[in-house]
Amino acid sequence: MDEKLKPLIQESYQFSVAPMLDCTDRHFRVLWRQISVKALVYTEMIVAKALQYKNKEKLLDFDEIEHPIALQVGGDDPQILFEAAKIAENWGYDEINLNIGCPSTKVQSGNFGACLMAHPKQVAKCIESMKAATDLPVTIKHRTGIDNLDKDKDLLDFIDTIASAGASRFAIHARKAWLNGLNPKQNRTIPPLEYKKVARIKELRPNLIIELNGGLKNQEECINALQQFDGVMVGRAIYSNPLAWKEIDERLFGEKRKLIKASTIIKGIIPYAEKHLSKNGKLWDICKHTLSLVQGVKGARKWRHSLSQKAQKQKAGLNILEKAARQLEDAGL
Ligand SMILES: Cc1cc2nc3c(=O)[nH]c(=O)nc-3n(C[C@H](O)[C@H](O)[C@H](O)COP(=O)(O)O)c2cc1C
């Protein structure tokens, strides 16, 4: 790991942006970096097996500005995960994270994600193997339980087994998952949040680094949670309203930032958008993530409508983004 980045990585896990398929792609992460330079970001989950094929660039490439960044992978095969961890290090990631939280039927049929909570020894083998491959932090993201394996003791046994394998941090989505009967979306809303259960784990295992995830809505809730937990991870509340988090670096890390507004964010991503277009990327890949920057103010709907109409056109160019930024600037946004 780059020596300069080490201190940043060490504190960044206190606040992270949850991995979210189809949301936290590299374009969104670049946008987020206009708001926070400190928070740890994760890639969307990548199936570890897919990293064995050629053309890994599309899955793995990221922009320098995205540091600190963790690669999240899904898998159950220690050898394949060994290779994934090596690749993560060679590609310049700051951390590798194993997904033991996804309950989708597709992921279950590949025998990874949340269903592996029933097989802690297998997960421990995977973590050991990843640790053997890299000096990067090897971390895990999991649920509080699955199906009827949902007692405190089940969770503690799981965590103890994984801790002995050397996992550096536990990001716990504070909800159990039902593997049959609920789809992934329902599994993020129907099982109740269990912050107290995660707090009991932290009390019983004070030396483990425990990061709380699930249902955190705003900066205050995160700051409160940090009194009890080592880190907090936020997903939907960030993606649906990134600007609501604009003071997060200052409040959590004491990092003074210039005034962050929707227009400055868009202006900030223009050089990145230019690079993306020059590699035949589409403007919409980036613009789709900007729409939620403007909400709850007069003219917001019109601005979003106009931008999405224009940016989705096949040959949409940079001028569309530049104009969108100017419009916001003129409106003082
Ligand atoms: C659209 C979407 C995609 C997600 N994709 C992933 C993923 O790839 N890997 C993962 O570990 N969790 C994934 N999650 C779960 C989130 O990381 C997080 O655990 C969950 O949304 C709860 O946090 P929140 O209440 O702050 O959103 C996803 C969630 C959403 C909403």
The ligand as an SDF file (V2000), in Angstrom:
LIG
                    3D

 31 33  0  0  0  0  0  0  0  0999 V2000
  -29.5110   -0.9510   -4.6570 C   0  0  0  0  0  0  0  0  0  0  0  0
  -28.6980   -1.6440   -3.6040 C   0  0  0  0  0  0  0  0  0  0  0  0
  -27.6460   -2.4610   -3.9680 C   0  0  0  0  0  0  0  0  0  0  0  0
  -26.8730   -3.1090   -2.9860 C   0  0  0  0  0  0  0  0  0  0  0  0
  -25.7840   -3.8340   -3.3800 N   0  0  0  0  0  0  0  0  0  0  0  0
  -24.9510   -4.3460   -2.4080 C   0  0  0  0  0  0  0  0  0  0  0  0
  -23.7080   -4.9560   -2.7520 C   0  0  0  0  0  0  0  0  0  0  0  0
  -23.3130   -5.0280   -3.9340 O   0  0  0  0  0  0  0  0  0  0  0  0
  -22.9610   -5.4640   -1.7390 N   0  0  0  0  0  0  0  0  0  0  0  0
  -23.3460   -5.3880   -0.4100 C   0  0  0  0  0  0  0  0  0  0  0  0
  -22.6190   -5.8480    0.4820 O   0  0  0  0  0  0  0  0  0  0  0  0
  -24.4920   -4.8040   -0.0760 N   0  0  0  0  0  0  0  0  0  0  0  0
  -25.2840   -4.2640   -1.0270 C   0  0  0  0  0  0  0  0  0  0  0  0
  -26.4150   -3.5930   -0.6600 N   0  0  0  0  0  0  0  0  0  0  0  0
  -26.7250   -3.4310    0.7780 C   0  0  0  0  0  0  0  0  0  0  0  0
  -26.0990   -2.1370    1.3080 C   0  0  0  0  0  0  0  0  0  0  0  0
  -24.6930   -2.1920    1.2450 O   0  0  0  0  0  0  0  0  0  0  0  0
  -26.5040   -1.8910    2.7720 C   0  0  0  0  0  0  0  0  0  0  0  0
  -26.0500   -2.9670    3.5530 O   0  0  0  0  0  0  0  0  0  0  0  0
  -28.0140   -1.7620    2.9410 C   0  0  0  0  0  0  0  0  0  0  0  0
  -28.5910   -0.9170    1.9510 O   0  0  0  0  0  0  0  0  0  0  0  0
  -28.3460   -1.2060    4.3320 C   0  0  0  0  0  0  0  0  0  0  0  0
  -27.7580    0.0670    4.5220 O   0  0  0  0  0  0  0  0  0  0  0  0
  -28.6170    1.4320    4.3570 P   0  0  0  0  0  0  0  0  0  0  0  0
  -29.8550    1.2730    5.1890 O   0  0  0  0  0  0  0  0  0  0  0  0
  -27.7170    2.5150    4.8650 O   0  0  0  0  0  0  0  0  0  0  0  0
  -28.9550    1.5630    2.9030 O   0  0  0  0  0  0  0  0  0  0  0  0
  -27.1960   -2.9510   -1.6150 C   0  0  0  0  0  0  0  0  0  0  0  0
  -28.2610   -2.1130   -1.2520 C   0  0  0  0  0  0  0  0  0  0  0  0
  -29.0000   -1.4480   -2.2340 C   0  0  0  0  0  0  0  0  0  0  0  0
  -30.1230   -0.5370   -1.8010 C   0  0  0  0  0  0  0  0  0  0  0  0
  1  2  1  0
  2  3  1  0
  2 30  2  0
  3  4  2  0
  4  5  1  0
  4 28  1  0
  5  6  2  0
  6  7  1  0
  6 13  1  0
  7  8  2  0
  7  9  1  0
  9 10  1  0
 10 11  2  0
 10 12  1  0
 12 13  2  0
 13 14  1  0
 14 15  1  0
 14 28  1  0
 15 16  1  0
 16 17  1  0
 16 18  1  0
 18 19  1  0
 18 20  1  0
 20 21  1  0
 20 22  1  0
 22 23  1  0
 23 24  1  0
 24 25  2  0
 24 26  1  0
 24 27  1  0
 28 29  2  0
 29 30  1  0
 30 31  1  0
M  END
$$$$
